[in-house]
Amino acid sequence: MHTQQDHHHHNHGEEHSHQHHLQKKFKIAILVTFCVFLGELIGGIWSGSLALLSDAAHMMSDVISLLISWFAIYLSTRPATSIRTYGYHRTEVFAAFLNGVTLIGISIWIFYEAYHRYTSPHEIKVTGMFIVACFGFIANLVILWQLHGESHGNLNVRSAVLHVIGDTLSSVAVVIGGVIILFTNWTPIDALLSILIGGIILFSAINVTKEAVYILLENSPRNADADTVAKYLCNLEPVKDVHDLHVWSLCSNYSALSAHVVINENTILPYDQILKQINTELIQRFGIHHTTIQLENVACSQETNLLCNAQHT
């Protein structure tokens, strides 16, 4: 006897209102970031500060990344269709991937420019550099405050917040650089700070890109690989064996699972109760809300094969 159940547990109303609230925050962040970008670009050209221009380039990438992130949040509120049966959840991960790659490119450009600037220093109008950097720092704090607490469990928002943290650190570096040049007139500090900014950007960019690729390759959530989940389920009293098990991440905060579960012959629990128990355990222990589980009391041909590695023909 076979029985199969899809289990999909989500509070859509709550999620949608949260997504709309998040979109509003992103719009404010985009506007503020664009103003800072303009200020730093004009200030960087006028003062001749590479650190400020590096920060302006980083800010421009921020505007683009925040736009991508905002668009991904907007898309994720769209309903599923008969072609996109999971809706647009993946856009969040794709946005994070694009952000990460953009940041890697920007950091390489900063290293290149900083090397040239270090070997042939330019004169820098320090007061302008300092004022614009202070303005950038305050604006970044405003954006961080806007997005604070929203990045937990959402890779897309986290990638956007990383952009902004990178910017805030860059602004601090430029402010410090301005003070050092003001008192010592040692202009190579501008190039050295640019390298530091590039390093900060590169480090966070590699992490976000790796995480996005991990999800795009349909890997299991880090807390729920197939072996761990199967062992856990096999310890439940009614469960004899688990096979043909697949666990994957749709996006950073939404996982799905499908499995064949063989039931103990001597269990007296009804099937719907067993399913309910399994689904409750998967939600509480692994945070997996979307499941398709086939219960069996006679094992199928794939019984010994946890992952059902049937050859693709």
C-alpha positions in Angstrom: 0.0 0.0 0.0 1.3 3.5 -0.9 0.2 6.8 0.4 1.6 10.1 -0.6 1.2 13.6 0.8 2.4 17.1 -0.1 2.9 19.3 2.9 3.3 23.0 2.4 3.2 25.1 5.5 3.5 28.9 5.0 1.7 31.9 6.3 1.4 33.8 3.0 -0.4 36.9 4.3 2.2 37.6 7.0 5.0 36.9 4.5 3.6 39.3 1.9 3.1 42.2 4.3 6.7 41.7 5.5 7.9 41.7 1.9 6.1 45.0 1.2 7.5 46.5 4.3 11.0 45.4 3.2 10.5 46.9 -0.3 9.7 50.3 1.3 12.9 50.1 3.3 14.9 49.2 0.2 13.4 52.2 -1.7 14.7 54.6 1.0 18.1 52.9 1.0 18.3 53.2 -2.8 17.5 56.9 -2.7 20.0 57.7 0.1 22.7 55.6 -1.6 22.3 57.4 -4.9 22.6 60.8 -3.3 25.9 59.6 -1.5 27.2 58.2 -4.8 26.7 61.6 -6.6 28.2 63.5 -3.6 31.3 61.2 -3.5 31.7 61.2 -7.3 31.7 65.0 -7.5 33.8 65.3 -4.3 36.3 62.6 -5.5 36.9 64.3 -8.9 37.1 67.8 -7.2 39.4 66.7 -4.4 41.5 64.2 -6.4 41.0 61.5 -3.8 41.2 57.9 -5.1 39.8 56.6 -1.8 36.7 58.8 -2.3 36.4 57.7 -6.0 36.8 54.1 -4.9 34.0 54.6 -2.4 31.9 56.3 -5.1 32.4 53.3 -7.4 31.4 51.0 -4.5 28.4 53.2 -3.9 27.3 52.9 -7.6 27.5 49.2 -7.3 25.5 49.5 -4.2 22.7 51.4 -6.0 22.7 48.6 -8.6 22.8 45.8 -6.0 20.0 47.4 -3.9 17.9 47.8 -7.1 18.5 44.1 -8.0 17.7 43.1 -4.4 14.6 45.2 -4.3 13.5 43.7 -7.7 14.1 40.2 -6.3 12.0 40.9 -3.2 9.2 42.2 -5.5 9.4 39.1 -7.7 9.4 36.8 -4.7 5.9 38.1 -3.8 4.6 37.0 -7.2 2.4 33.9 -7.1 3.6 30.5 -8.6 2.5 29.8 -12.1 2.0 26.5 -14.1 5.5 27.1 -15.6 7.2 28.4 -12.4 5.7 26.1 -9.9 7.8 27.3 -7.1 7.2 31.0 -7.9 10.2 33.3 -8.1 12.0 32.3 -4.9 15.3 31.7 -6.8 15.5 35.3 -8.0 16.7 36.2 -4.4 19.7 33.8 -4.8 20.4 35.0 -8.4 20.4 38.6 -7.2 22.9 37.7 -4.4 25.1 36.0 -7.0 25.1 39.0 -9.3 25.9 41.3 -6.3 28.8 39.1 -5.3 30.3 39.0 -8.7 29.9 42.8 -9.2 31.7 43.4 -5.9 34.6 41.1 -6.9 35.0 43.1 -10.1 34.9 46.4 -8.2 37.6 45.3 -5.7 39.9 44.3 -8.5 39.5 47.7 -10.1 40.2 49.4 -6.8 43.5 47.3 -6.3 44.6 48.3 -9.8 43.9 52.0 -9.4 45.5 52.0 -5.9 48.7 50.5 -7.1 49.0 53.2 -9.8 48.1 55.9 -7.3 50.7 54.6 -4.8 53.5 54.6 -7.3 52.7 58.2 -8.5 50.8 60.1 -5.7 48.5 63.0 -6.7 47.8 66.2 -4.8 44.6 65.8 -2.7 42.2 68.6 -1.6 41.8 67.2 1.9 39.0 69.4 3.3 36.6 68.4 0.5 37.6 64.7 0.8 37.0 64.8 4.6 33.6 66.6 4.4 32.2 64.3 1.7 33.5 61.2 3.5 31.7 62.3 6.7 28.5 62.8 4.7 28.9 59.3 3.2 29.5 57.8 6.6 26.3 59.3 8.1 24.2 58.3 5.1 25.5 54.7 5.3 24.6 54.5 9.0 21.0 55.6 8.0 20.8 52.8 5.4 22.2 50.2 7.9 19.6 51.3 10.4 16.9 50.9 7.8 17.9 47.4 6.9 19.0 46.3 10.4 17.6 42.9 11.4 16.2 42.1 8.0 19.2 40.1 6.7 18.7 37.1 9.0 17.8 34.1 6.8 17.7 36.0 3.5 20.8 35.8 1.4 19.7 38.5 -0.9 19.2 41.1 1.8 22.4 39.9 3.5 24.3 40.6 0.3 22.8 44.1 0.1 23.6 44.7 3.8 27.2 43.5 3.2 27.5 46.1 0.4 26.4 48.8 2.9 28.7 47.6 5.7 31.6 47.6 3.2 30.6 51.2 2.3 30.4 52.3 6.0 33.9 50.9 6.6 35.1 52.6 3.5 33.8 55.9 4.7 35.5 55.5 8.0 38.7 54.7 6.2 38.4 57.8 4.0 37.6 60.0 7.1 40.8 58.6 8.9 42.8 59.1 5.6 41.6 62.8 5.5 42.7 63.4 9.1 46.1 61.8 8.4 46.7 63.8 5.2 45.6 67.0 7.0 48.1 66.6 9.8 51.1 64.9 8.0 50.5 65.6 4.3 51.4 62.0 3.6 49.3 61.4 0.5 50.2 57.7 -0.2 47.8 56.8 2.7 45.0 57.5 0.2 46.1 54.6 -2.0 46.8 52.3 1.0 43.3 53.0 2.3 41.9 52.2 -1.1 43.6 48.8 -0.9 42.1 48.2 2.5 38.6 49.1 1.2 39.1 46.7 -1.8 40.1 43.9 0.6 37.0 44.4 2.8 34.8 44.4 -0.3 36.5 41.3 -1.8 36.2 39.3 1.4 32.5 39.8 1.8 31.9 39.3 -2.0 33.6 35.9 -2.1 31.5 34.7 0.8 28.2 35.8 -0.7 29.0 34.4 -4.1 30.0 31.0 -2.6 26.8 30.9 -0.7 24.7 31.8 -3.8 26.5 29.2 -5.9 25.9 26.6 -3.2 22.1 27.1 -3.4 22.0 27.5 -7.2 23.6 24.0 -7.5 20.7 22.7 -5.5 22.8 21.5 -2.6 21.1 20.5 0.7 20.7 23.2 3.4 23.8 23.2 5.5 21.9 21.9 8.6 20.1 19.2 6.7 22.1 16.9 4.4 20.5 13.7 3.3 22.4 11.4 5.8 21.5 13.6 8.8 17.8 13.8 7.9 17.6 10.1 7.1 19.2 9.1 10.4 16.9 11.4 12.3 13.8 10.1 10.6 14.9 6.4 11.1 15.0 7.1 14.8 11.3 7.9 14.9 9.3 4.9 16.3 7.1 4.2 13.2 9.9 4.6 10.6 11.8 1.5 9.4 13.7 2.9 6.5 14.1 6.1 4.3 15.2 6.0 0.7 15.0 8.1 -2.5 15.6 11.1 -0.3 16.1 14.6 -1.8 16.7 17.8 0.2 17.4 21.1 -1.6 17.3 24.8 -1.0 15.1 27.0 -3.2 16.5 30.1 -1.6 18.3 30.9 1.6 15.2 30.6 3.8 13.1 28.0 2.0 14.0 24.3 1.7 12.1 21.4 0.2 12.3 17.6 0.7 10.9 14.5 -1.0 11.3 11.0 0.2 10.0 7.4 0.4 9.5 6.3 4.0 9.0 2.6 4.8 6.8 2.1 7.9 7.4 -0.5 10.6 5.1 -3.6 10.1 4.2 -3.6 13.8 3.2 0.1 14.1 -0.5 0.7 15.0 -0.5 4.4 14.1 -2.7 5.5 11.2 -0.8 6.8 8.2 -2.0 10.4 8.4 -0.8 10.6 12.0 2.7 9.2 10.9 2.8 11.9 8.2 1.9 14.6 10.6 4.6 13.4 13.0 7.3 13.3 10.3 6.3 16.8 9.0 6.3 18.3 12.5 9.8 16.9 13.1 11.1 18.2 9.8 9.8 21.7 10.5 11.0 21.8 14.1 14.4 20.1 13.7 15.4 21.2 10.2 13.1 24.1 9.2 11.9 22.2 6.2 8.3 23.3 5.4 7.7 21.9 1.9 7.7 18.2 1.7 6.4 15.4 -0.5 6.5 12.1 1.4 5.5 8.7 0.1 4.7 6.2 2.9 5.3 2.5 2.1 4.7 -0.7 4.0 6.4 -2.8 1.3 9.8 -1.5 0.3 10.3 -0.6 -3.4 13.2 -1.6 -5.6 15.2 1.4 -4.4 15.0 0.3 -0.7 18.8 0.3 0.0 19.5 3.4 -2.0 19.2 6.5 0.2 19.7 8.9 -2.7 18.2 6.8 -5.5 21.2 7.4 -7.8 19.4 5.9 -10.8 21.4 6.5 -14.0 20.0 9.2 -16.2 19.3 7.9 -19.7 
